[in-house]
Amino acid sequence: MDLNLKERIAWVTGASGGIGRAIASELGSEGVHLALQAHSNASELRSWVSEQPFGAKALVLEADVRSPEELDRCAERILEAFGRIDICIPCAGIWPTEDLSLDEMPPERLANTLAVNLAGALFTARSFLGALRRTGPHPDGEGASIAFIGSTAARFGERDHADYAASKAGLVGAMRSLKNEIVRLDPFGRVNVLEPGWTVTHMARPALQEPGVVERVVRTMALRQLARATDIARVVAVLASPYASSHVTGQVVTVAGGMEGRLLWGEQEIDRPGILARLER
């Protein structure tokens, strides 16, 4: 199916990470012009982009999503390079690895997680919407799109990671507000949240390799497997598409193998070798 994404302009933050990089690859394969943003790994991102078939169409940006000023400058650079921005994917995020209950959590960790995952995503959307206000809707009348990258932690919670769960839950409330704001700038503009479950990325891999973690995680899923970053990226492309998702807005789309907040499988029903093999795919 042609997603009608060719020649559109997408801004992806957190593009040096596993999911962000997969999103860049997926959108690039659809012929999208890419503005890919990273912070501490910007040089690595530039190297990776230079090796991709879509490299000539990509602009690499270095900015901290905690800074609205830096994000405004990114939006300005994208407008200078491409003339407009059609798609915004705020993907930059952190997941502090140490298990800490809220009363034990340093205030600095709580504040930083919220600053990156929640405020950073909103600052990115703010700069994108500011650009959309300047340029107006796409000439072909197809709507702009924001797809926030949330988490199943927002729905089910995550013990000893309340900072992360709260930061992702906030995106849902923001989305439900922004879906009613974007249409004042673009009558067919759309805002959604994509909610991954446990996904094999560099950020998640250390936790997944702890003994028993994978088995425990997949016991809550109908599909007894972990997601790959490409599984998330493909759904992002569909949500970004003005053809495939023209009437989809204000939605939380979960890509988590049918995860529920309860155990679905007994220990004897889990195929450990098959599950762990997915880590290497």
C-alpha positions as CSV (number, residue, x, y, z in Angstrom):
1,M,0.0,0.0,0.0
2,D,1.3,3.4,-0.9
3,L,1.2,5.5,2.3
4,N,1.4,8.8,0.3
5,L,4.4,9.9,2.3
6,K,6.8,10.5,-0.5
7,E,8.4,14.0,-0.5
8,R,6.8,14.9,2.9
9,I,9.0,16.4,5.6
10,A,9.3,14.6,9.0
11,W,11.1,15.8,12.2
12,V,12.1,12.9,14.4
13,T,13.8,13.5,17.8
14,G,15.7,10.8,19.5
15,A,16.7,9.6,16.1
16,S,20.0,8.1,17.3
17,G,18.2,5.5,19.5
18,G,16.7,2.1,18.6
19,I,13.1,3.1,18.0
20,G,14.0,6.6,16.6
21,R,16.5,5.1,14.2
22,A,14.0,2.5,13.1
23,I,11.5,5.2,12.5
24,A,14.0,7.1,10.4
25,S,14.7,4.0,8.3
26,E,11.0,3.3,7.8
27,L,10.1,6.8,6.8
28,G,13.2,7.1,4.7
29,S,12.2,4.0,2.8
30,E,8.8,5.7,2.1
31,G,10.6,8.6,0.4
32,V,10.2,11.1,3.3
33,H,12.6,14.0,3.7
34,L,14.0,13.6,7.2
35,A,15.1,16.0,9.8
36,L,16.7,13.7,12.4
37,Q,17.6,15.1,15.8
38,A,19.9,13.8,18.5
39,H,21.7,15.2,21.5
40,S,24.7,13.4,22.9
41,N,24.9,10.9,20.0
42,A,24.6,13.4,17.2
43,S,28.0,12.5,15.7
44,E,27.1,8.8,15.7
45,L,23.8,9.7,14.0
46,R,25.5,11.6,11.3
47,S,27.8,8.7,10.6
48,W,24.8,6.3,10.4
49,V,22.8,8.6,8.1
50,S,25.7,9.0,5.7
51,E,25.5,5.2,5.1
52,Q,21.8,5.1,4.4
53,P,20.1,5.2,1.0
54,F,18.1,8.2,2.1
55,G,21.2,10.0,3.5
56,A,21.1,12.7,0.8
57,K,17.6,13.7,1.8
58,A,18.3,13.8,5.5
59,L,19.2,16.8,7.7
60,V,20.9,15.9,11.0
61,L,20.3,18.3,14.0
62,E,21.9,18.4,17.4
63,A,19.7,19.8,20.2
64,D,18.6,19.1,23.7
65,V,14.8,18.6,23.9
66,R,14.8,20.2,27.4
67,S,15.6,23.5,25.7
68,P,12.7,25.2,23.9
69,E,15.1,27.7,22.4
70,E,17.2,25.0,20.8
71,L,14.0,23.3,19.4
72,D,12.8,26.5,17.9
73,R,16.2,26.8,16.2
74,C,15.8,23.3,14.9
75,A,12.4,24.1,13.5
76,E,13.8,27.1,11.8
77,R,16.6,25.1,10.2
78,I,14.1,22.6,8.9
79,L,12.0,25.3,7.3
80,E,15.1,26.8,5.7
81,A,16.1,23.4,4.3
82,F,12.7,22.0,3.3
83,G,10.2,24.9,3.4
84,R,7.8,23.2,5.8
85,I,7.3,20.4,8.3
86,D,4.5,17.9,7.8
87,I,5.2,15.2,10.4
88,C,6.5,15.4,14.0
89,I,7.7,12.4,15.9
90,P,8.8,13.4,19.4
91,C,10.8,10.2,20.2
92,A,13.6,11.4,22.5
93,G,13.3,9.7,25.9
94,I,15.2,8.2,28.8
95,W,14.5,5.3,31.1
96,P,16.6,5.5,34.3
97,T,17.7,1.9,34.9
98,E,17.9,1.9,38.7
99,D,14.9,0.6,40.5
100,L,13.8,3.2,43.1
101,S,10.5,3.8,44.9
102,L,9.3,7.3,44.7
103,D,10.3,8.1,48.3
104,E,13.8,6.9,47.6
105,M,14.1,8.7,44.2
106,P,16.4,11.7,44.1
107,P,14.4,14.8,43.1
108,E,16.9,15.4,40.3
109,R,16.1,12.1,38.6
110,L,12.3,12.8,38.8
111,A,12.7,16.3,37.4
112,N,15.0,15.2,34.6
113,T,12.9,12.3,33.5
114,L,9.8,14.6,33.3
115,A,11.9,17.2,31.6
116,V,13.1,14.9,28.8
117,N,10.2,12.6,28.3
118,L,7.2,14.9,28.9
119,A,8.3,18.6,28.7
120,G,10.8,17.7,25.9
121,A,8.0,16.1,23.8
122,L,5.7,19.1,24.4
123,F,8.5,21.6,23.6
124,T,9.1,19.7,20.3
125,A,5.3,19.7,19.5
126,R,5.2,23.4,20.4
127,S,8.0,24.2,17.9
128,F,6.4,22.1,15.2
129,L,3.0,23.7,15.7
130,G,4.7,27.1,15.5
131,A,6.2,26.2,12.2
132,L,2.8,24.9,11.0
133,R,1.2,28.2,12.0
134,R,3.8,30.0,9.8
135,T,3.4,27.8,6.7
136,G,-0.2,26.7,6.9
137,P,-1.5,23.3,5.8
138,H,0.2,21.3,3.1
139,P,-0.7,22.5,-0.4
140,D,-2.4,19.2,-1.3
141,G,-4.8,19.6,1.6
142,E,-3.5,16.5,3.4
143,G,-3.2,16.9,7.1
144,A,-0.1,17.3,9.3
145,S,0.6,14.7,11.9
146,I,2.1,14.4,15.4
147,A,2.8,10.9,16.8
148,F,4.1,10.9,20.3
149,I,6.0,7.8,21.5
150,G,4.5,6.8,24.8
151,S,4.7,3.5,26.7
152,T,2.6,0.8,28.2
153,A,4.0,2.1,31.6
154,A,1.5,4.9,31.2
155,R,-1.4,2.4,31.2
156,F,-0.2,-0.3,33.7
157,G,2.4,1.7,35.7
158,E,5.9,0.4,36.4
159,R,7.0,-0.3,39.9
160,D,10.1,1.6,41.0
161,H,9.9,3.7,37.8
162,A,7.1,6.1,38.7
163,D,9.0,9.0,37.1
164,Y,9.0,7.2,33.7
165,A,5.3,6.1,34.0
166,A,4.2,9.6,34.9
167,S,6.2,11.2,32.0
168,K,4.6,8.9,29.5
169,A,1.1,9.2,31.0
170,G,1.3,12.9,30.5
171,L,1.6,12.5,26.8
172,V,-1.9,11.0,26.6
173,G,-3.5,14.1,28.2
174,A,-1.4,16.4,26.0
175,M,-2.5,14.5,22.9
176,R,-6.1,14.7,23.8
177,S,-5.7,18.5,24.1
178,L,-3.6,19.0,21.0
179,K,-5.9,17.1,18.7
180,N,-8.3,19.9,19.3
181,E,-5.7,22.6,18.8
182,I,-3.9,21.4,15.7
183,V,-7.1,21.7,13.6
184,R,-7.2,25.4,14.1
185,L,-3.9,25.5,12.1
186,D,-4.6,22.6,9.7
187,P,-8.2,21.4,9.4
188,F,-7.0,17.8,8.8
189,G,-4.1,17.8,11.2
190,R,-3.9,14.8,13.5
191,V,-2.3,13.9,16.9
192,N,-1.9,10.4,18.3
193,V,0.2,8.5,20.8
194,L,1.9,5.2,19.9
195,E,2.3,3.1,23.0
196,P,5.0,0.4,22.7
197,G,5.5,-2.3,25.3
198,W,8.8,-4.0,25.9
199,T,10.9,-3.4,22.8
200,V,14.4,-4.7,22.1
201,T,16.5,-1.6,21.9
202,H,20.0,-0.6,23.3
203,M,18.2,1.2,26.1
204,A,16.1,-1.8,27.2
205,R,18.6,-4.6,26.4
206,P,20.5,-4.5,29.8
207,A,17.2,-4.9,31.7
208,L,16.0,-7.6,29.4
209,Q,19.2,-9.6,29.8
210,E,18.7,-9.8,33.6
211,P,17.8,-13.4,34.5
212,G,14.0,-14.1,34.4
213,V,13.0,-10.6,33.1
214,V,12.0,-11.7,29.6
215,E,10.0,-14.7,30.9
216,R,8.2,-12.5,33.4
217,V,7.4,-9.8,30.8
218,V,6.0,-12.1,28.1
219,R,3.7,-13.9,30.6
220,T,1.5,-10.8,30.4
221,M,1.3,-10.9,26.5
222,A,-1.0,-12.9,24.2
223,L,1.8,-12.9,21.7
224,R,4.7,-14.4,23.8
225,Q,7.4,-12.3,22.2
226,L,9.2,-9.0,22.5
227,A,8.7,-6.2,20.0
228,R,11.4,-5.1,17.6
229,A,12.0,-1.5,16.9
230,T,10.8,-2.0,13.4
231,D,7.5,-3.2,14.7
232,I,7.0,0.2,16.3
233,A,8.4,2.1,13.3
234,R,5.9,0.6,10.8
235,V,2.9,1.6,12.9
236,V,4.4,5.1,13.2
237,A,4.6,5.3,9.4
238,V,0.9,4.3,9.2
239,L,-0.1,7.0,11.8
240,A,2.0,9.6,9.9
241,S,0.3,8.7,6.6
242,P,-2.4,11.2,5.4
243,Y,-3.7,8.3,3.3
244,A,-3.8,5.4,5.8
245,S,-4.8,7.4,8.9
246,S,-6.7,10.4,7.5
247,H,-9.5,9.9,10.1
248,V,-7.3,8.7,13.0
249,T,-6.7,11.3,15.7
250,G,-6.9,11.5,19.5
251,Q,-6.0,7.8,19.8
252,V,-3.6,5.7,21.8
253,V,-2.3,2.9,19.6
254,T,-0.7,0.1,21.5
255,V,1.9,-2.1,20.0
256,A,2.6,-4.6,22.8
257,G,1.7,-8.0,21.8
258,G,-1.7,-7.9,23.5
259,M,-0.2,-7.0,26.9
260,E,-2.5,-6.9,29.9
261,G,-2.0,-6.0,33.5
262,R,-2.2,-9.6,34.5
263,L,-0.5,-13.0,33.9
264,L,-1.8,-14.8,30.9
265,W,0.6,-17.7,30.8
266,G,2.1,-20.1,33.3
267,E,5.8,-20.6,33.5
268,Q,5.7,-23.9,31.8
269,E,4.0,-22.3,28.7
270,I,6.9,-20.0,28.0
271,D,9.4,-21.0,25.3
272,R,12.5,-19.4,26.7
273,P,14.9,-20.1,23.7
274,G,12.4,-18.8,21.2
275,I,11.8,-15.6,23.1
276,L,15.4,-14.8,23.7
277,A,16.3,-15.5,20.1
278,R,14.1,-12.4,19.2
279,L,16.7,-10.3,21.0
280,E,19.1,-10.9,18.2
281,R,16.7,-10.2,15.3
